[in-house]
Each structure stands twice: as C-alpha cells, then as structure tokens.
Amino acid sequence: MDDPALNPPIATLRRILRSRKTLAVVGLSGDWFRPSYFAAKYMQAHGYRVIPVNPRYTEILGERCYPSLREIPEPVDLVDVFRRSTEVPAIAEEAVAIGARTLWMQIGVIHPEAASFARNAGLEVVMDRCVKIEHARLFGGLNWFGVNTGIVSARRPL
C-alpha cells in the first residue's frame, strides 16, 4: 500500500506532535489497563489537552467525556482514533466537520478511503501509528516503555 499516511516522514510526525496540542481521543476507555487510557495519560503528562470521546463515560482522566466529536465545544487539533477500521469513515467525516487539523489512526487502524477523504478535506493523516509511541520515540519518554525501570538488564540472572 503506497498511502503516505502509513509511512510519514519523521519531520512530519515531529511537526504534527509539536503543533497539535488539543487531542480528541475517540474510543478512549476509562479502564486504566487499556492502551487508549495509557496513551492518553502519557499525552496529558506531556502537556497535551486530552478530550475523551466515548458515549459510555461522563469523565475520564479528570476531563469531561463527550459522546461524539461534534459535541465538543472547543477547537480540536488532532483526532486520535482508537476504534475499528470500519468505524473510521464516520469519524473522519466528524473530524472534517469540527475543523480538526489531523486525523491520527492508532496501530492496527487502517482505512485508506477515509484517509483520502480527510486528506482531500485538508487534514493531515497518520495511520497505523500510536501517538504515544511516536511522541516517546521522537521527543524522549522511552522510560514509559520500561526501558529505564531496572527490569531490562544485560546481566545474566544468578
């Protein structure tokens, strides 16, 4: 697949993560052990405004949770998608409707047609990447992966 959203240049990812500070996380779970929660918590800890979007909750991570993107009463820079690929076209339409600047699909979330739609509407698109992993890789923060926890060691166990 030759979609540029699947393999954006590092400079593009850096620019997006530096300039998009308000993230609407569609499919954010209130369960602390879910990847969406961990990623959102990481982004919050690194200065991003995280707006949860999930009709099952009223609040996540101390932020009011909205049932849909269209109900968010403030501007959103980046829509981070933690939903099935089949749900992305509707999310892309909402992202365009609210004036988001970037549509970011998490690892395993790939929908070239929705990506093309969003791109044609003026949004930047990233697919099959984790916003948290990319931030940690490009700006430091790999300790959140357990790299400096003392668990990973070159020493052989006794």
N, C-alpha and C positions, 0 to 999 in steps of 0.2 A: 504494500500500500504506500503510495507516494504522498500522502497527505502531510503538509508541513506542520500540522498541529501535533503529529506523532513524534517529530524529532526537531523541535525548535532549537535554534542556536542558543548557547549559554548566555550570550549577551541579551537576547530577547527575554529569557527567563529572569535574568537579573533585573532588567528594566521593569518588567511587569511586577516583580515582587518588591521592588523599591518604590514604585509609584502607586500601587493599588493597596490602599490601607484599610478599606472597608470591605469585608468579605461576607457575603451571604452564603451560608453553608446549607445547601439543600440536602435533606436527609440526615442532618445531624442528630445523633442519638443522645439521649440523656443517660445512657449506661456508660459508666467510666471505663469499662473494658473494651468498648467498641472502637475501631480505628478512627471513625469520624470524630468521636469525643477527644481522643488523644491528639489528633491533628489540630482540632480547633483550640484545644487548651494550649498547645505549643504556640500556635499563631497568636493567641491572646497574650501569652507570656512574652512574646517578642514584639509587642506594640501594635498589633493589628486589632481593629474593631471587628468582632465576630458577631454576626446576626444569624441566629438559628432559624432554620425554616423546616418545620415539621409539624403537621397538624395534631400529632399525638401529645404534644407538650405545650405548656404555657411559659416555661422558663428553662433554660439550660445554661450552665456556666455563668449564672448571675445575669443573663441577658434575656429580655423578653423574646419569646419564640413566636414566629408568625406561621400561619397555615400555608401561605404561598408567597412568592416573590412580590406579587402585585400589591400585597397588603403592607409591605414595609414602607413606613412613612418618610424615609430619608434616602439620599442617594447611595447607591451601591457601586463600588468599583469593580469587584470581581465576584462572579457566581461560581462557587465551588460545588461540584456535583458528586454526591455520594448516593446515587440511585442507579438502578439498572439502565443499561444502554437503551432499552426500548422506551424509557421514560424521557430521554434527553430531548427529543424534538419539542415536546411541550415546554420543557424547562428553557430551552433555547429561545422559544417564542416569548416567554415571560421575561427572560434576560434582556432581549431586544426591547420589549415594551417598557421596561423600567429604566432603560438608558444605561445599563451596565456597560463597562468598557472591555471586560474579559469574561469569557466562558471557559472554565477550567474543569475538565473531567478527570476524576481520580483514576488510580491504577485499575485497569480492567474495564473501564468505561470508555467505549469507543463507538462513535456514531458519525461516520464521515458526512452523511447528508445534513445532519444537524450542525456539524462544524461548518460546512459550506454555507448553510443558511445564515448562521451567526456571523461568519466572516463577511458575507455579502452585505450584511446589515451594518458593518463597520466595527464589529467586535474582534478582538484578538482571541485566538482559540488555542488551548493546550489540551491534548487528550492523552489518556493512559499514563498520567504522572500524578504523584502526590505532592501537593503544595507544601506540606511539612517536610518531606524528604528533600525536595528541591531547595527549600529555604535553608535547611541544615547543611546541605551539600555546598551551596553557593555562599553562605554567609556565616558558616560555623554553627555549631549546635549539634555536632555528631554525638556529643555526650548523652543526648536524649535517646540515642540508639543503644546505649550501654557500653560505648567504646572506652570510656574512662572510669568505669564503675569498679574496677578491680576484679571483675569477673573474667574478663578476657585477659589471658596471660600467655607469655611464651614459655613459661616454666612448666615442666612436667609435674604432674601430681605425684606426691610421695606414696 
